């Protein structure tokens, strides 16, 4: 596996580089400024893991998380009050500075395990956990009809149950869901492909709900549905 480090503290950059070397993780980039890191990740660098400090200049870690391409993020910080917020952003792990090597290794093992599961065609996520009022609730994938973005929250619509309001981003929820079953069809909507009743013009019907299809998403959706036929 490889990794990049985003941290404006040179001391902790060196600590993480040393830990990565010991764990046989290749460091392919270090950045002390968020915008440069974001540009590199979007344009040229593919990283299995991103070690991200929360308190960064220009864009802080949480602001950067919303813009990062799909990758595994491990938060590194001295601020122990941000753990719940970090997991709301669907991070892989949360390392509190000063970071012990034994704790670092647990994060790497978690990343390796998740990478293997993602690469295995026989592995399919059956549930996710969502944070509601600082409690983690298990949610079965098959119960989800669609997810709707509402400001700083997402509304998860369920079959035969009341919707759940979760303080999170649409991107974070999307990254937790199996790509074989869920697809974003609008800037504010992700849906369960198995729950589609019909498609007409620029709308999709799931149960009794009518969901808009964004122009930029329509072609991908139609092509995907053709593959399923």
WOCORZI-V531715 format. One record per residue. RES is the residue in three letters. SS is DSSP state (@ for helix, = for strand, . for the rest). PHI is phi in whole degrees, -180 to 180 (999 if undefined). D_CENTER is the distance of its C-alpha to the mean C-alpha in Angstrom with 2 decimals. Layout:
BEGIN
{{RES/SS/PHI/D_CENTER} {RES/SS/PHI/D_CENTER}}
END
This chain:
BEGIN
{{UNK/./999/18.31} {UNK/=/-127/18.00} {UNK/=/-150/16.38} {UNK/=/-121/16.67} {UNK/=/-120/17.61} {UNK/=/-118/17.22} {UNK/./-161/19.86} {UNK/./-92/23.04} {UNK/./-104/25.04} {UNK/@/-57/26.91} {UNK/@/-62/27.81} {UNK/@/-74/24.33} {UNK/@/-60/23.46} {UNK/@/-67/26.48} {UNK/@/-61/25.58} {UNK/@/-67/22.18} {UNK/@/-61/23.95} {UNK/@/-61/26.57} {UNK/@/-64/24.23} {UNK/@/-63/22.36} {UNK/@/-60/25.80} {UNK/@/-67/26.93} {UNK/./-92/23.94} {UNK/./63/24.44} {UNK/./-107/21.18} {UNK/=/-81/22.01} {UNK/=/-88/21.16} {UNK/=/-102/20.97} {UNK/=/-178/20.71} {UNK/=/-129/21.13} {UNK/=/-140/20.77} {UNK/./-104/22.33} {UNK/./-145/21.22} {UNK/@/-64/17.82} {UNK/@/-64/18.98} {UNK/@/-65/20.38} {UNK/@/-64/17.25} {UNK/@/-63/15.25} {UNK/@/-61/18.16} {UNK/@/-65/18.35} {UNK/@/-68/14.77} {UNK/@/-80/15.23} {UNK/@/-108/18.78} {UNK/./-141/19.76} {UNK/./-104/17.76} {UNK/./-108/15.47} {UNK/./-122/14.05} {UNK/./-75/12.83} {UNK/=/-136/12.09} {UNK/=/-119/11.97} {UNK/=/-89/14.14} {UNK/=/-126/13.78} {UNK/=/-80/16.54} {UNK/./-76/16.13} {UNK/./-90/19.59} {UNK/./-125/19.87} {UNK/./-72/22.36} {UNK/./67/21.78} {UNK/./-110/18.02} {UNK/./-79/16.91} {UNK/@/-59/13.76} {UNK/@/-69/12.09} {UNK/@/-65/13.35} {UNK/@/-68/12.13} {UNK/@/-56/8.44} {UNK/./-68/8.70} {UNK/./-109/10.33} {UNK/./-69/8.81} {UNK/./-65/8.65} {UNK/./-63/6.27} {UNK/./-156/7.17} {UNK/=/-85/7.43} {UNK/=/-112/8.25} {UNK/=/-114/11.33} {UNK/=/-75/12.85} {UNK/=/-125/16.62} {UNK/=/-159/18.89} {UNK/./-94/22.31} {UNK/./-94/21.27} {UNK/./-80/21.08} {UNK/./-91/20.61} {UNK/./-104/16.96} {UNK/@/-62/15.47} {UNK/@/-62/14.83} {UNK/@/-62/13.30} {UNK/@/-62/10.98} {UNK/@/-73/9.76} {UNK/@/-63/9.60} {UNK/./-91/6.76} {UNK/./64/4.96} {UNK/./-75/6.58} {UNK/./-74/8.51} {UNK/=/-159/11.78} {UNK/=/-133/14.09} {UNK/=/-107/17.32} {UNK/=/-93/20.21} {UNK/./-77/22.76} {UNK/./-69/25.26} {UNK/./-88/23.16} {UNK/./-82/25.14} {UNK/@/-62/24.98} {UNK/@/-62/24.91} {UNK/@/-72/21.76} {UNK/@/-60/20.21} {UNK/@/-63/21.18} {UNK/@/-63/19.43} {UNK/@/-65/16.06} {UNK/@/-64/17.03} {UNK/@/-63/18.13} {UNK/@/-64/14.89} {UNK/@/-65/13.14} {UNK/@/-63/16.08} {UNK/@/-64/15.99} {UNK/@/-68/12.46} {UNK/@/-63/13.44} {UNK/@/-64/16.62} {UNK/@/-66/15.24} {UNK/@/-66/13.06} {UNK/@/-79/16.24} {UNK/./-85/18.54} {UNK/./-69/19.63} {UNK/./-93/21.01} {UNK/./-93/17.91} {UNK/./-133/16.40} {UNK/./-65/14.12} {UNK/./-106/16.55} {UNK/=/-157/14.85} {UNK/=/-131/11.92} {UNK/=/-112/12.59} {UNK/=/-119/12.41} {UNK/=/-94/13.94} {UNK/=/-125/17.15} {UNK/./53/19.77} {UNK/./67/18.49} {UNK/=/-124/18.77} {UNK/=/-87/16.29} {UNK/=/-113/17.25} {UNK/=/-79/16.88} {UNK/=/-130/16.35} {UNK/=/-74/17.63} {UNK/@/-57/15.90} {UNK/@/-67/19.39} {UNK/@/-83/20.00} {UNK/=/-82/17.43} {UNK/=/-88/19.26} {UNK/=/-161/16.94} {UNK/=/-124/14.54} {UNK/=/-123/15.95} {UNK/=/-79/14.82} {UNK/=/-138/17.50} {UNK/./66/17.37} {UNK/./-87/15.31} {UNK/=/-126/14.78} {UNK/=/-122/13.74} {UNK/=/-107/16.55} {UNK/=/-96/15.98} {UNK/=/-88/19.21} {UNK/=/-118/20.61} {UNK/./-73/23.64} {UNK/./70/26.68} {UNK/./-136/24.99} {UNK/./-68/24.37} {UNK/./-64/21.02} {UNK/=/-111/18.63} {UNK/=/-101/17.59} {UNK/=/-125/14.41} {UNK/./-76/13.77} {UNK/./-165/10.24} {UNK/./-107/9.00} {UNK/@/-62/9.04} {UNK/@/-63/6.12} {UNK/@/-62/3.95} {UNK/@/-66/6.44} {UNK/@/-58/6.65} {UNK/@/-68/3.92} {UNK/@/-89/5.93} {UNK/./-99/9.05} {UNK/./-68/11.60} {UNK/./-71/12.27} {UNK/./-75/15.92} {UNK/./-114/16.11} {UNK/=/-116/13.89} {UNK/=/-145/14.19} {UNK/=/-80/13.79} {UNK/=/-119/17.47} {UNK/=/-163/17.64} {UNK/./-60/15.89} {UNK/./-115/15.93} {UNK/=/-139/15.67} {UNK/=/-122/13.80} {UNK/=/-131/16.33} {UNK/=/-85/17.32} {UNK/@/-61/19.62} {UNK/@/-74/21.87} {UNK/@/-100/22.77} {UNK/=/-67/24.19} {UNK/=/-90/27.86} {UNK/=/-160/28.86} {UNK/=/-126/28.03} {UNK/=/-139/30.56} {UNK/./54/30.55} {UNK/./-112/27.37} {UNK/=/-137/26.40} {UNK/=/-126/25.04} {UNK/=/-106/26.46} {UNK/=/-127/24.60} {UNK/./53/27.09} {UNK/./-106/28.77} {UNK/=/-96/25.97} {UNK/=/-108/26.14} {UNK/=/-115/22.95} {UNK/=/-75/23.35} {UNK/./-108/22.39} {UNK/./-71/21.58} {UNK/@/-57/23.90} {UNK/@/-75/21.36} {UNK/@/-104/19.60} {UNK/@/-61/22.88} {UNK/@/-62/23.94} {UNK/@/-63/20.77} {UNK/@/-63/20.99} {UNK/@/-62/24.70} {UNK/@/-63/24.46} {UNK/@/-66/21.94} {UNK/@/-66/24.23} {UNK/@/-65/27.17} {UNK/@/-66/25.64} {UNK/@/-79/25.38} {UNK/./-79/29.05}}
END
